[in-house]
Amino acid sequence: MYHHSQSYSMTNCIMWCISKETGPPVVSSRESSSESDNNEEQCSSGDILHITNKPNQPNAKSIPVQTLSNRVLHFQERWYKEYPWLHYSPTVKGILCFHCVKIYIIQKSTMSKKADPAFCSKGFTNWKNALERFERHQNKSHHHAVTVSCQEAVLINTQLSTAWSNQQENARHCLQIIVGAVQYLTRQGLALRGHDKDDGNLFQYLKYKAKDDACLSDWLCHCHDYTSPQVQNEILQMLGNSIVRNIAQTIQSLSVLQFSIIIDGTQDISGAEQESICLRYVDEDLVPHEVFIGLYEVSGTTGVEIAKMAVDVLLRLNIPMTCLRDQTYDGAANMSGAYSGAQAVLKKHQSLALYVHCGTHCLNLITQAACQASPLIRDALEWVHDLGSLSKQSGKFKAMFAAVAADSDVPSASLRPLCPTRWTVRGTAIKAVLSHYESVLTSLEEMAATGSSTGARANGLRERFEKGKTVLGLLLALEVIEELECLNKSLQKRIATIAGMQQSIEGVKSTLQFKRNEERFQEIFKNAVKMVDSLGIEPIQMPHQRQTSRRYTGGASQHTHKSPEEYYRAEFYKLLDCVDVHFQERFNQPDLGVLNRLEDILLTGEVDDIADQYPELNRETLKVQLAMFKSKYNFKSSTEVATIMRGMPVEVRGLFDQIETLVRLLLVTPVSSAEAERSFSSLRRLKTWLRSTMTQMRLNNAAVCHVHQNSLDNIDVKQICQQFISVNERRRHVFGSFI
């Protein structure tokens, strides 16, 4: 069947074309020519190209005529229907037999000696005797044999093609299930792999699905390559990249491209430093959005390295650094440093990137300073923390407290230690102690009677909680902590703005200052005395006051408080004054002043020089639009302006494009780094002590998918599968195409 020549065998070429069901490759006539065993006639490459596909049956008028002495004869169009094997060769300019040429000439059949030269190589042109010759050739045994052979070949090829198509369809079905399984497990934050491959969640999930899916069951028995860790990583990367790509495209498509960056860092379970990067932008409806981009491992935690990482991330996302307008971090020196901090380094790249110290971190620092300003409140909170630690560490005491609290009329609550860093989540722990104070005393007394080392610890705490000043200290602390917790929750919202933060701060400050009066303290003191009397514990007493040295008082007499109420009122005022002073210090930031100036432009209509620093603002146009806007609408903040503009028709809103740009500048500034902190919760769910060796790329993609669950649900699994298939030729051969 094969013969040697200067190029590849024409037989191979023809069989390749049949198996692929496509046209054959283009070759030269020299490469396609071959000698006939029975004659010296040759079949040209042009004929072969037609023969390998189907008979060439052009319009009868294009076929040369036969000229006789007395008339001209034409090839008849109806002959094609009567004799479907007719094939016109433009090279020999005659009619050939499609089947005979294919078998006897191209494939070199052993029966080629019986081939009719007129219909195999020379070409038939005698239209006068056409019907007679066509009928004679069709009735010959060798023509009948090759016709049957071609029909069988076509049938076999069709069957093979159908079977292969079904295999590819089954493979695509299984691939969709595998990608969907990875998508589901990642969304839920579950591990894909186990200690052994067959113990992993992915394989067990597929095994469960295979019970009702015979196709998948057979696939899992034969094709393990497509559930390997490498394939899992590849699918995770495609899912994660799809989500991040959509986020980047959303930001890039904004009519006014402005964004802010939020960065915070923590250590994962393996001790690696993970930096969380989030972006904040304002959509076309003037609604702020904060989105998590990913976790990145850095070799060091200096401001220069973190800033370099941020620049690299923006470059990879194709988001221009020139459109960075704000940056929000915590108060760590490597982030907020004026010279080498990340904010200072980024300002060298973009001077308009204003730095705002995270509002919730500021509140934590304010609360910490306030609670430590008064020894009464400081000690009371420390004892609550020790009580919560005892309950957490001693199962016996925890059971005692639960049994005693169950007999009381108050709804049960757990005793928790105070978080050492999050000062504004302590109200719940304080309320739990105050509402179950009697149960706490009873439980400590029972634990102290056990005689163990834990009993000694419980006895010491019992003595502390039996003092009336502990009750007073907790009530005074709760007065401030509850207000600050409400403010903290408000600032953690993704849609929080700088203007809203400042208004909220002023509201909390005024509320706390309103409490700085004698009537309010007397009410708190009376409630404490009432509670102390009902519990039968030591009354509230004024502590021993030391005699002050004369070198401090001089000749004046020392001031002494006349009653416990007077003494502790001063402690309460000290707490409130400390909060007020630290509010002014923490939120008096230089770049907040720039934002306040931009807010004043919007509210007053007077455009100052600060507008000239922003290339997207036109000072003169902004002045004209502000005058028009203020004459028609009443507003007191940028948030109200955004609400007004959302309700405008498109044509009217177009009149105030500069005002919209200014509003976007004010809304795009992040108030806190809470979005980055939320990603740390996902990190702790993803990278646990049982799952601590995953690569950084796998962790990052898993975190992106787990955080953006709604976006992950909206991903088209077929598109991910098609992207997976198109990586190499082997996958295209196994799966085919979804398109």
C-alpha positions, 0 to 999 in steps of 0.5 A: 500500500505504501511506496517510496518517493521524494515525499510522503505517500499519497495513499497516506495523504488520502487516508488522513483526509478520510479519517479527519473528514477534511480536505487533503493537504495541498501538494505539487503534481510531481509529488502526487504523480505515480505510474500505472501498472497497466498503462502510462497514463497519469492522474494529475494532482488536481484530480486527486484533490477532487477525488479524495473529497467527492465527485467534481460535477460542474455545470454541463456548459463548462465541460468541453463540447464534442465537434463532429462534421455535421453537428456539435454534441454537449455533455448533458446535466441529467447524466449526473443523476443517472450516473452519480460516479461521473467526475469531471477532470479539468486537467485531462478535460474529460470524464473519469469514474470517481470510484475507480480512480480512487481505488485503482489509481490512487490506492494502487489496488491489485486489480488495477489491470482491469481498470478502464483507461478511459475512465481511470486516467485518459478521460472520456469525451465521446458524448455521441456514445456516452450513454452506451459507454457509461452503462457498459462501465457501470455494469462491469464487475470491477466497477461494482466491486470498487463501488461496494468497497467505497460504500463500506469505507464511508460507513466504517468511517461514519461509525468511527466518527460517531463513536469518537464524537460520543466519547468526546461528549462523555469526556466533556460531561465529566470535565464539567462535573470536575470543574463544578466540584472544584468550584463548590468545594472552593466556595465553601472553603473546603480542602480538595485533597486529603492525606491520600488522594482517594481520601480527599473531598474532591475525589469523594464528592466525584465518587458520590456523584458517580453512583448515579452517573455511569459515564462519570463512574467509567471515567474515574476508573480510567482517567485519573490525570484530570483530578490530579493536584496539578489539574486542581491548581490549574482549574483554581487558577482559571476560576480565580483569574476570571474573578479578578479579571472581571473586577479589573475590567469593571474598574477600567470601564469606569467613566471616571477612573479613580480608585483607592487601595487598602492593605493589611498584613497578618501571619498564616498558620505556617508563619508566612507573612500574608498581605491582603490587598483590596481596592475601592471604587465608585460605580456608575450609580455613585455607590462605593465598592470595596473588593478583595484582590488577593493575598501576597507573600512578601519576603519582608515587611518594610514599607518599601517592599509592601509598596513595591508589591502594591505597584506590581499588583496594579501593573498586573491588573493593568490599572494605572497608578496615575488614578490612585487617589487614596490609601488606607492602612493601620497605624504601624510604622512600616505602613504609616511612616512619614519617610519610609512607610508604604504610604510615603513610598506610594506618594512618590509614585502618585502624590494625590494618593492621600493617606487615611489612618484606618478609622476602626484602628483609631477607635481601638487606640482611643478605647485602649487609652480611655480604659487605662486612664482610670485605675478603677475601670482598668482593674475591673476589665482585667478581672473580667478578662481573667474570669473569661480565661478561667472559663475557657481553660477550665472545663470544670468551672465552665460546667459549674457556671453553666449549671448555676446560670441555668437555675437563674431567670436570666438567659444563659450567656458564656463568659469570654476573655477580652480580645487584647487588640480589639477593644471595641468588642468588649461590651458583650463580655461585660454585659455577660458578667453583669447580667450573671453576677450572682452566678459568677460569685456562686461558681467561683465560690464552688470552684474555690472549695475544690482545693486545686490550683485552679481553686486558688485562682478562683478564690482570688477572683471571688475576692475581687468580684465581691467588692462593690467598686468592681460593679461600679467600674464595669458600669462606668466602662460600659457607658463609653464602650457601648457608644464606641462599639456602635461607631466601630460597627458603622465605620466597618461598612463598605459604603462608609465615607469620610464625611459620614465618619466625621459626622458619626464621630461628632455625634458620639463625642456630643453624646459622651460629653452630654454624659459628663454631668452630675445627674448622669453619674448619680444615676449610674452610681445609684444603679451600682449601689442598688446592685451591690445591695441586692448581691450582698457584697462589699459596699462601694468604698473610697480607696485609701488616699495617700498624703501628698508630699509638701513639695507638690502642694506647698503650703496649701492643704491637700484636697480630699474627696468627701464621699465615694460618689465624689471620688468616682465621679472624678474618675468617670470624668477622667475617662470621658475627657480622655476619649475627647482628647484622643478623638481630636488627636487621632482624627486630626490627620493632614490628608483628612484636611485635604478631603475636608477642603474638597468637601467644603468646595462642594458644600460652599461652592467656593473653589479653592486652589486644591482643585487645581491639583487634580487633573480630572477637575476643571476649576472654572467649569466646576464653579459654574456647575456648583452655582447651578446645582446649589440654586436648585438642590439643598444638601449638607454632605457629599452623600446627599449629593450622590443621592440626588444625582442618582435620581437624575435623568442621564441628560440632567446628570450630564450637566454636572459632570464635574460635580460628579467627579468631585463627589467620586473623589470624596466617596472613593476614600476608604474609611477603614481597612475592615475589608482586608481584615475580613479576608484574614477570617477567610485565610484562617478557614482556608489555611489550617494546621491540617492544611498548611502546606499549600503553595502561595498561588493555590492559597491566593486563588482559593481565597479569591474564590472563597471571598467572592462567592457570588461572583464564583456562582456566576462563572460559566463552567463551560467557559472554564472547561473550554479554556482548560481544553484549549491549553494543548492539543492532547486535551482538544483531542480528548474533549473536543470543543464546547463550541 
